[in-house]
């Protein structure tokens, strides 16, 4: 059995030695077998793709994120604030869009409230940030908890964070300018926004988890 130690976060050796040595099992990563609590960006994306929230309402996701970026103590408060925040956002920031889409925005707000109810349970203090999904690496460090290049064996072997270990990039790019490669090959990941290669050294969650807090 190979033992990998995270050199950037050393653990007291005595405490480490007292732990059971075991082979990883499914639940170390697949920690959400049921009761999936989607984060606000995800459940709003799903509602837009499904047509419950019209995608052609200008700035609709931005308005939704303004309303959903904070936690609420009760569902009644959440419903009230989702309506207030989204309505205020359009009246103050996008008055023309609000005037043209008022009825559709009101229907979208109802959909936001329904999606919130499916994924957030204030009374039980249950939401995606309280029960992180380790499959992926946006909402939390997830895969990068181990695939970080900083866990080393005594002989210096590391658990690589190379994207190609898990992902094969066959197509990427904006609509109308999608790059593709043949099946059986892969291209290097390109971050959709230029961040000067920071994605190669930082964890995705360092930036993307902000959307989920």
N, C-alpha and C positions, 0 to 999 in steps of 0.2 A: 504494500500500500504506500502511495506517495503522499507525504504530508506537505501541504503548501502553507506558508506563513505570510501574512500581510505585513511587510516590513515597515509600511508607513503608519500602521496602527498596531504597534506591538502589544501583546497581551502578557500579563504576568506569567512567567514560565510555570510556576507552581500551580497556578489556577489552570493553565493550559494542560499540564500533565494530569490533572485530576479529571479531565473530561474524557468521555468515552470516545474511542477511535472507531468509526464506523464508515461503511460505504454510503455515499449519498443516496437518498431515495427520491422518489417522484415529488414528494411534498416539499422538498427543499426549494423547488422552483414553482411547482404547480400548487401554490398555496391557496388558491381560490377555486375549489372544486364545485362550489355552488354559490348562490346568493351573490351574483356579480354586481358590484356597485360601480357603475360607470362614472367617470369624472365629468364635470360640466362640459368641457370642450368635446368630449366623446359623445355624450348623449345629445348635445345640440347638433353635432355633425350628423348623427344618425337620423335625427328628426328632419334635418334639411334634406339629406339624401332620400329619405322616405317620402318627402313631400308634405309632412305635417307642418313644417315651417317653410314657406316659400323662399326658395334660394334667390329669387330676383328682387327681393326687398333690399334696397341699398343698406349696407352696414348692419344687417340684422344679426350676424354673429357677434360683431363688436358690441352691439347693444345688449345682447344676451350675456356676454362675458362680464359686462359692467354690473349686471344684476346678480350674477352667480359667483362672483369672485370672493364673496364673503359668506360666512356661515350664519345661519338663522336659528333661533332657539325653538321656534315652532313652525309648523307648516302654514298656519294662518298668517304669521308674520312674513314667511317666505313668499307666499302668494301675493300679499299686499305690496311688498318691496319689489318683487319682480315686475309687477305692473307699474309701480311708481318710478322705478329706476329706468326702465325701458322707455316709458312715455316721456320722462324728463329728458332723457338722452336725445330723443328725436326732436322734442320741442326746442331744446337749447342748441344742439349741435347740427341737426339736419331738418330744419323746419320745412323745407320744400319737399323732402322725401316724406315727411310726416303728413303733410297736407294731401299729397297724392296717394298715400298708401294707408291712411288711418284705419280703415276697416280691416285690411289685411294684417296690419301690425297688431291690432287688437286680437285677431284670431291666432296670430303667432304667439302672443303672450300667453294665451290659454294653453297652447301646446307646450310652451316652456314650463308652465306650472305643472302640467301632467307629467312631463319627463322628469322634472325635479322629484315629484312624488314617487316615481318608480325607483329612484336611485339614492335618495337622501331621506333619512329617518331621524329627525332632530331629537325626538323624545328618547330614542335608544342611543343617541350620539353615534349613529352609524352613517358613514359616507366613505367615498373612495380614499380620502386622505387618512382615515383611521384604519382602514384595512387595505393596505397597499397590495397591488397585483404585481408580483415579481416577474411575470412573463412580459418581457419587453424592457425598455430602458428610458422611458419618457417621464412617467409619473413618479418613478423612484429609480434608484440605481439599478434595481432589478438584476439583469444579467451581469452588469458591471460589478456586482458585489464580489464576484469571483473572476470574471473576465476583465481584468484591470491591468495586467502586466506588472502588478506589484506583489502578487502572491508568488513566493519562490520556494522551491525545495532546497534541501541542503546542498544539492549539486548545482543550483542556479537555474533550474527549469522554471518557466513561468506559465501561467494560464493566459494565453494571448487574448488581446482585445481586438484582433483583426476582424473587421466586419465580414470578410469573406468566409470565415469559419462557419457562420450561420446563414448568411445572406448571399444570394446570387442576383446581381443587378442586371436584369435583362433589358429594362427600359426605364428611362427617367428623363425628366425635363418638362417644361411648360407645354400646355396645349398648343399644337401647331409647330412645335420644335422639339419633339420627343426623339431622343437618341435610343437606338436599339442595338443589340448584339445577338448573334445566333444562339439557339439553345445549346447548352453544353459549355458555354463560355460565360464570362461575367465582366462587367466594367467597374471601375472604381466609383464609389459613391461620390456624388457631387451635392454639397449642401445647397438647397434652393436659394438661400441668401448668402452673399459673399461675407464670410467671417474670417477671412485670411487663414484658413486651414485650422482654426481653433478646434473644429470637431474631431481632429486627429489626436488632440492631447487632452481635451476636456470630456467629461461625460455628458451625454445628451441631456440628462436630467438636471444638470447644473443650470441650464437656461429654460428648458421646457417645463420643469416642475413649477415654475412661477405661475403658469396658467392654472395649476391645480390647487393653489394655496388660497 
